[in-house]
């Protein structure tokens, strides 16, 4: 079980520069998503839930709740580097849905999904690479966790 957790949530084995790059990517884009996209959806939930896109046919309020989960909760997890691959997977799913179903793969024009496409690319990078060494995942599932003494 410990090996599975380390595989899923471990930070990976990267150079110090790559780990710094993952930290910058996580914090920069995680805070951007949270502050610029997730937070406004959360505080404007009642107003937005009436007109929010429903690409899955589950109802606008439910679609909005799922978007808020990805854009607020998962963004915060990415900033912290906690359960990074899970958070990146939720982000990727949300951004793939936004880019494909809401913006119809448009990278320019009135209904451009360019920003969703960029966030999708970042989420795929974090999904593949993990949170990096400068993360809570490192503390919980990385080398430090593997060598830490356990209480009996």
C-alpha positions as CSV (number, residue, x, y, z in Angstrom):
1,X,0.0,0.0,0.0
2,X,2.8,2.3,0.9
3,X,4.4,1.8,-2.6
4,X,1.1,2.6,-4.3
5,X,0.8,5.8,-2.3
6,X,4.3,6.8,-3.1
7,X,3.8,6.0,-6.8
8,X,0.6,8.1,-7.0
9,X,1.6,11.0,-4.8
10,X,5.4,10.8,-4.6
11,X,7.1,13.9,-5.9
12,X,9.2,12.2,-8.5
13,X,13.0,12.3,-9.0
14,X,13.9,15.5,-10.7
15,X,16.9,17.9,-10.7
16,X,16.8,20.8,-8.2
17,X,16.0,23.2,-11.1
18,X,13.1,21.0,-12.3
19,X,11.7,20.9,-8.8
20,X,12.0,24.6,-8.5
21,X,10.2,24.9,-11.9
22,X,7.4,22.6,-10.6
23,X,7.0,24.7,-7.5
24,X,6.8,28.0,-9.5
25,X,4.3,26.4,-11.9
26,X,2.1,25.0,-9.1
27,X,2.0,28.2,-7.1
28,X,1.7,30.6,-10.0
29,X,-1.0,28.9,-11.9
30,X,-2.7,27.5,-8.8
31,X,-3.1,30.9,-7.3
32,X,-4.1,32.4,-10.6
33,X,-6.9,29.8,-11.0
34,X,-8.0,30.1,-7.4
35,X,-8.1,33.9,-7.3
36,X,-9.2,34.8,-10.8
37,X,-11.6,31.9,-11.6
38,X,-12.5,29.8,-8.6
39,X,-13.1,32.4,-6.0
40,X,-15.5,34.5,-8.2
41,X,-17.5,31.4,-8.9
42,X,-17.6,30.5,-5.2
43,X,-18.8,34.0,-4.0
44,X,-21.2,34.4,-6.9
45,X,-22.6,30.9,-6.7
46,X,-26.3,31.8,-6.4
47,X,-26.2,34.2,-9.4
48,X,-23.9,32.0,-11.5
49,X,-25.7,28.7,-10.8
50,X,-28.7,29.7,-12.9
51,X,-26.7,30.3,-16.1
52,X,-23.5,28.2,-15.7
53,X,-22.8,25.9,-18.7
54,X,-23.9,22.3,-18.2
55,X,-21.8,20.3,-20.6
56,X,-22.5,17.0,-18.9
57,X,-26.3,17.4,-18.6
58,X,-26.2,17.2,-14.8
59,X,-27.6,20.6,-14.2
60,X,-26.0,24.0,-14.0
61,X,-25.7,24.1,-10.1
62,X,-24.0,20.7,-10.1
63,X,-21.7,21.6,-12.9
64,X,-20.8,24.8,-11.1
65,X,-20.0,22.8,-7.9
66,X,-17.7,20.5,-9.8
67,X,-15.9,23.5,-11.4
68,X,-15.6,25.2,-8.0
69,X,-14.1,22.0,-6.5
70,X,-11.5,21.9,-9.2
71,X,-10.8,25.6,-9.3
72,X,-10.8,26.3,-5.5
73,X,-10.0,23.1,-3.6
74,X,-7.7,21.5,-6.2
75,X,-6.0,24.8,-6.9
76,X,-5.2,25.1,-3.1
77,X,-4.0,21.5,-3.1
78,X,-1.7,22.3,-6.0
79,X,-0.3,25.4,-4.4
80,X,0.5,23.3,-1.3
81,X,1.8,20.4,-3.3
82,X,-0.6,18.1,-1.5
83,X,-2.1,15.2,-3.4
84,X,-0.8,17.0,-6.5
85,X,-1.5,14.3,-9.1
86,X,-5.1,14.0,-7.9
87,X,-5.6,17.7,-7.9
88,X,-4.0,18.0,-11.4
89,X,-6.3,15.2,-12.7
90,X,-9.4,17.1,-11.4
91,X,-8.0,20.3,-13.0
92,X,-7.3,18.5,-16.3
93,X,-10.8,17.1,-16.4
94,X,-12.4,20.4,-15.8
95,X,-10.2,22.3,-18.3
96,X,-10.7,19.5,-20.9
97,X,-14.4,19.9,-20.5
98,X,-14.3,23.7,-20.7
99,X,-12.0,23.6,-23.7
100,X,-13.9,20.9,-25.6
101,X,-17.6,21.3,-24.7
102,X,-17.9,24.9,-23.7
103,X,-15.4,26.6,-26.0
104,X,-15.7,24.0,-28.8
105,X,-11.9,23.7,-29.2
106,X,-11.7,27.4,-30.3
107,X,-8.2,29.0,-29.7
108,X,-9.3,32.4,-30.9
109,X,-12.4,34.4,-31.6
110,X,-15.4,35.4,-29.4
111,X,-15.7,32.1,-27.5
112,X,-11.9,31.4,-27.2
113,X,-10.8,28.6,-25.0
114,X,-7.2,29.6,-25.1
115,X,-6.9,30.1,-21.4
116,X,-8.6,26.7,-20.7
117,X,-6.2,25.2,-23.1
118,X,-3.2,26.7,-21.3
119,X,-4.5,25.5,-17.9
120,X,-5.1,22.1,-19.4
121,X,-1.5,21.9,-20.6
122,X,-0.2,22.9,-17.1
123,X,-2.4,20.3,-15.4
124,X,-1.2,17.6,-17.7
125,X,2.4,18.6,-16.9
126,X,1.7,18.4,-13.2
127,X,-0.2,15.1,-13.6
128,X,2.8,13.5,-15.3
129,X,5.6,15.1,-13.2
130,X,4.0,15.3,-9.8
131,X,4.4,18.1,-7.2
132,X,8.2,18.0,-7.1
133,X,10.4,17.9,-4.0
134,X,9.3,21.3,-2.7
135,X,5.8,20.1,-1.7
136,X,3.8,18.5,1.1
137,X,3.7,15.4,-1.1
138,X,7.4,15.1,-0.5
139,X,6.9,15.3,3.2
140,X,4.2,12.7,3.3
141,X,5.1,10.3,0.4
142,X,8.6,11.1,-0.7
143,X,12.0,9.9,0.4
144,X,11.7,11.6,3.7
145,X,8.5,9.6,4.5
146,X,10.2,6.3,3.4
147,X,13.1,6.7,5.8
148,X,11.3,8.3,8.7
149,X,11.1,6.1,11.8
150,X,7.7,4.7,12.5
151,X,6.1,4.5,16.0
152,X,5.3,1.1,17.3
